[in-house]
Amino acid sequence: MSNPFANTDIELMYKNIKADFDQSITQYKKECENFWYGWALEMEQKVVVNGSEKSADADDSTIQAELITCPYDGKLKIVHCFEAEVYVPIPNTPFKIQPVKKRNSTSSGYSYYMGYNAYSNVSYVNDGDPIEGTIGKDGMADVQLDADRYRGKLLRITFYPEVTKSDIDTLLQSYDETLTDLGGWLDEKWSTQKTEWQKFVKEDFDLTDVLEDFYDGLIQTIIATWDDISHLFKLLSHPEKLAKQLAKYINNPELVAEKLKSAKEEAAKMLTLLKDEARLFVLVKAVYCRIRMLTPAQIVTTIANNLSAILVEVVISFVIPGGAALKAANAIQDVASATAAIEA
């Protein structure tokens, strides 16, 4: 039985894999247009008023922030940006600040007739003239209200965004660093993986059918496994608990806890990664390309137990602060199931 990979140009093979990865953002844009699941990949925008956030679809033209109480000093910090791991502003957005007050009313008619108790319905009415403004080029606006006039009043702030193609392009350009970092990670893996291919092409057996069957279900497997891995993020705000769960999979997991404790701001950014669909797409694509680098023999003998391990490696290397250094100092052990890591 001859090996159909015997004449494979392994450097060209990797070049094609890397070229495919480099097109991740282009592919992301294309998949967003997919009728069946494009909605799951679309990015969101968010508005922030004095730390209170409200998210909306990128194509929404009206966003109403949560009601806030005007602070004692009358200062408002207003932000409009994309829901992404890094700050990408959405500039020049008009907004309106409307003072309101509660108007309590009681409705009892039909509910009383049906035997239910009357219920209280809280609504709001305008309480003064609106104040209008525009977000700056940096996606921010500092508003100083008359403290004596507005202090303690409820404020309803409405935004009227118009996300442009230029805004989207700026967002997608923000992923260049992620692509560069993950591209370097793939290059590093290939520097040792190509030795495995050099050995494999000299072997005299055919695993073509096994390889085809594996790739047929690869994307679904990655998505399912990544869903399990994403649960690790839920533990990011509890460093000690996260370290305990990771103890089965890496040596010295307490280093993870130390990193998270000393980098609370970075830990908060990690939580936003779950909402950054484009960056998650790039991470998953990197894992997909990493698996494509494996020889058929490696797939047959190891992939069943190590797919989650590859994903864990990506998470630790590119998500947890200092993860690259942590990984260098610790050997990631075989992972049979990411779910077991978080549910044990």
C-alpha positions in Angstrom: 0.0 0.0 0.0 1.6 3.3 -1.1 1.5 6.5 0.8 -0.4 9.2 -1.2 1.4 11.9 0.7 4.8 10.6 -0.3 5.4 13.4 -2.9 3.8 16.1 -0.8 5.6 19.5 -0.8 5.2 20.1 3.0 6.5 23.6 2.9 3.9 24.5 0.2 1.3 22.7 2.3 2.1 24.9 5.3 2.2 28.0 3.1 -1.3 27.3 2.0 -2.5 26.8 5.6 -0.9 30.0 6.7 -2.4 31.9 3.7 -5.8 30.6 4.7 -5.3 31.9 8.3 -4.2 35.3 7.0 -7.6 35.6 5.3 -9.5 35.0 8.6 -11.0 38.5 8.8 -12.1 38.4 5.1 -13.7 35.0 5.8 -15.3 36.4 9.0 -16.9 39.2 6.9 -18.2 36.6 4.4 -19.6 34.3 7.1 -21.5 37.2 8.7 -23.5 37.3 5.5 -24.5 33.7 5.8 -28.3 33.4 6.0 -28.3 30.5 8.6 -25.8 31.5 11.2 -24.4 34.9 10.2 -26.3 36.5 13.1 -24.1 34.6 15.6 -21.0 36.3 14.2 -22.1 39.9 13.9 -20.4 42.5 16.1 -22.2 44.7 18.4 -21.9 48.3 19.5 -22.2 49.7 23.0 -22.8 52.9 24.8 -21.5 53.7 28.2 -22.7 56.4 30.6 -20.8 56.9 33.8 -19.8 53.2 33.7 -23.3 51.8 32.9 -23.2 49.9 29.6 -25.9 49.1 27.0 -25.2 46.9 24.0 -27.0 46.8 20.6 -26.6 45.4 17.1 -24.2 47.3 15.0 -26.9 48.4 12.6 -29.3 49.8 15.3 -29.9 53.5 14.7 -31.3 54.3 18.2 -29.9 53.1 21.5 -31.5 54.1 24.8 -29.1 53.8 27.7 -30.3 52.7 31.2 -31.8 55.5 33.3 -29.2 57.1 35.5 -29.3 59.6 38.4 -27.4 62.8 37.7 -24.3 62.8 40.0 -23.7 65.4 42.6 -21.1 67.3 40.5 -23.2 67.0 37.3 -20.5 65.4 35.3 -21.3 62.7 32.7 -18.8 60.5 30.9 -20.3 59.3 27.7 -18.7 56.6 25.4 -19.7 55.0 22.1 -17.6 52.1 20.8 -17.7 48.6 19.5 -18.3 45.6 21.8 -14.7 44.3 21.4 -11.8 43.2 23.5 -9.8 46.4 22.5 -11.3 49.9 22.5 -12.5 50.8 19.0 -14.4 54.1 19.1 -17.5 55.0 17.0 -17.2 58.8 16.5 -19.6 61.6 15.8 -22.7 60.0 17.3 -25.5 62.5 18.2 -27.1 62.0 21.7 -29.9 63.6 23.7 -30.0 63.9 27.5 -33.6 64.1 28.7 -34.4 64.7 32.4 -37.4 62.6 33.5 -39.5 61.9 36.5 -41.6 59.0 37.6 -45.3 59.0 37.0 -47.0 56.2 39.0 -50.3 54.8 37.8 -52.5 51.9 38.9 -54.3 49.6 36.5 -57.0 47.4 37.8 -59.8 46.9 35.2 -59.4 43.6 33.4 -57.0 42.1 36.0 -59.5 42.9 38.8 -62.4 41.4 36.8 -60.3 38.2 36.3 -59.6 37.9 40.0 -56.1 39.3 40.0 -54.8 42.0 42.3 -54.3 45.5 40.8 -50.7 46.1 39.8 -48.6 49.2 39.8 -47.1 50.4 36.5 -44.2 52.9 36.7 -43.7 55.2 33.7 -41.7 58.3 33.2 -42.5 61.8 31.8 -40.2 64.5 30.7 -39.0 66.9 33.4 -37.4 69.7 31.6 -35.8 70.6 28.2 -33.4 68.0 26.6 -29.7 68.6 26.2 -28.2 67.6 22.9 -24.6 66.8 22.0 -22.3 64.8 19.8 -19.7 62.2 20.6 -16.1 63.2 19.7 -13.7 61.6 17.3 -12.3 59.5 20.1 -15.8 58.0 20.8 -16.2 60.0 24.0 -17.9 63.1 25.3 -17.5 64.8 28.7 -20.7 66.6 29.6 -21.0 69.1 32.4 -24.6 69.7 33.5 -25.7 72.5 35.8 -25.2 70.6 39.1 -27.6 72.8 41.1 -30.3 72.2 38.5 -29.9 68.6 37.6 -28.3 67.0 40.7 -30.3 63.9 41.7 -32.6 64.0 38.7 -33.2 60.9 36.6 -31.7 61.2 33.1 -32.7 59.3 30.0 -29.9 59.4 27.4 -30.6 58.3 23.8 -28.0 57.8 21.1 -28.6 58.0 17.4 -25.7 56.1 15.8 -24.9 55.6 12.2 -22.1 53.0 12.0 -20.3 53.6 8.7 -18.2 51.3 6.5 -15.2 53.3 7.7 -16.1 52.5 11.3 -16.3 48.8 10.5 -13.0 48.9 8.6 -11.3 50.5 11.7 -12.7 47.7 13.8 -11.4 45.0 11.6 -8.0 46.6 11.3 -7.8 46.4 15.1 -7.4 42.6 14.7 -4.1 42.9 12.9 -2.1 42.4 16.1 -4.1 39.3 17.0 -3.5 37.9 13.5 0.3 38.6 13.8 0.5 37.0 17.2 -1.4 33.9 16.2 0.4 33.7 12.9 3.7 33.7 14.9 2.3 30.9 17.1 1.5 28.8 14.0 5.0 29.4 12.6 6.5 28.3 15.9 4.4 25.1 15.9 5.4 24.4 12.3 9.1 24.7 13.1 8.8 21.4 15.0 5.7 19.9 13.3 7.4 19.8 9.9 9.8 17.1 11.3 6.7 14.9 11.9 5.7 15.4 8.2 9.2 14.6 7.0 8.9 11.3 8.8 5.4 10.6 7.8 5.9 11.0 4.0 8.5 8.2 4.2 6.1 5.8 5.7 4.3 3.2 3.6 0.6 3.3 4.5 -2.5 5.1 3.4 -4.7 7.0 5.9 -6.5 9.1 3.3 -10.0 7.9 4.2 -9.4 8.4 7.9 -8.2 11.9 7.2 -11.2 12.8 5.0 -13.7 11.6 7.6 -11.9 13.6 10.3 -12.0 16.8 8.4 -15.6 16.4 7.5 -16.5 16.8 11.2 -13.7 19.1 12.2 -15.5 22.4 12.3 -18.4 21.0 14.3 -16.0 19.4 16.7 -14.1 22.7 17.2 -17.2 24.6 17.8 -18.5 22.1 20.4 -15.2 22.0 22.2 -14.8 25.7 22.1 -18.1 26.1 23.8 -16.8 24.0 26.6 -13.6 26.0 26.8 -15.5 29.2 27.0 -16.7 28.2 30.4 -13.2 28.8 31.6 -13.8 32.5 31.2 -16.5 32.3 33.8 -13.9 31.6 36.4 -11.6 34.5 35.5 -13.1 36.7 38.2 -12.3 33.9 40.7 -8.5 33.3 40.3 -8.2 30.8 43.1 -11.1 28.7 41.8 -9.7 28.9 38.3 -6.3 27.8 39.5 -7.8 24.8 41.3 -9.7 23.7 38.2 -6.6 24.1 36.0 -4.4 22.0 38.4 -5.2 18.9 36.4 -4.0 20.3 33.2 -0.9 22.5 33.9 1.8 22.6 36.4 2.0 25.4 39.0 -1.6 26.7 38.3 -1.2 29.2 41.1 0.8 31.3 38.7 -2.4 31.9 36.8 -4.1 33.2 40.0 -1.1 35.5 40.6 -1.3 36.9 37.1 -5.0 37.6 37.4 -4.8 39.2 40.8 -2.1 41.6 39.6 -3.9 42.5 36.4 -7.5 43.1 37.3 -8.0 45.5 34.4 -6.6 42.9 32.0 -8.9 40.2 33.5 -11.9 42.5 32.8 -10.8 42.8 29.2 -10.7 39.0 29.0 -14.3 38.8 29.9 -15.2 41.1 27.0 -13.5 38.6 24.7 -16.6 36.4 24.9 -18.5 39.3 23.3 -15.9 39.9 20.6 -17.1 37.5 18.0 -14.5 38.5 15.4 -11.6 37.8 17.7 -13.1 34.5 18.8 -13.5 33.6 15.1 -9.8 34.3 14.6 -8.8 32.2 17.6 -10.9 29.3 16.4 -9.5 29.6 12.9 -6.0 29.5 14.4 -6.9 26.2 16.1 -8.4 24.9 12.9 -5.1 25.7 11.1 -3.1 24.2 13.9 -5.0 20.9 13.5 -4.5 20.9 9.7 -0.8 20.9 10.4 -1.0 17.5 12.0 -0.1 14.4 10.0 -2.8 11.7 9.4 -0.9 9.5 11.8 -1.0 12.1 14.6 -4.7 12.6 14.0 -5.5 8.9 14.3 -3.4 8.4 17.5 -3.8 11.6 19.4 -6.5 14.0 18.3 -9.4 12.3 20.1 -7.7 13.1 23.4 -5.9 16.4 22.6 -8.3 18.6 20.7 -9.3 20.3 23.9 -5.6 20.6 24.9 -4.9 22.6 21.8 -7.8 25.0 22.6 -6.5 25.3 26.2 -3.1 26.2 24.9 -4.6 29.0 22.7 -6.6 30.3 25.7 -3.6 30.3 28.0 -1.2 31.7 25.5 -3.3 34.6 24.1 -6.0 35.3 26.6 -4.7 35.0 30.2 -2.3 37.9 31.0 1.3 36.6 30.9 0.0 33.4 29.4 2.9 33.0 26.9 5.4 33.1 29.7 3.3 30.8 31.9 3.1 28.3 29.0 6.8 28.4 28.5 7.4 27.5 32.1 4.7 24.8 32.3 4.0 21.8 30.1 0.3 21.5 29.1 -0.7 17.9 29.8 -3.2 15.8 27.8 -6.8 17.0 28.2 -9.5 14.5 27.7 -12.3 17.0 28.2 -12.5 20.7 28.8 -15.9 20.2 30.4 -14.3 18.0 33.1 -11.9 20.8 33.9 -14.6 23.2 34.8 -17.3 20.9 36.3 -15.1 18.8 38.6 
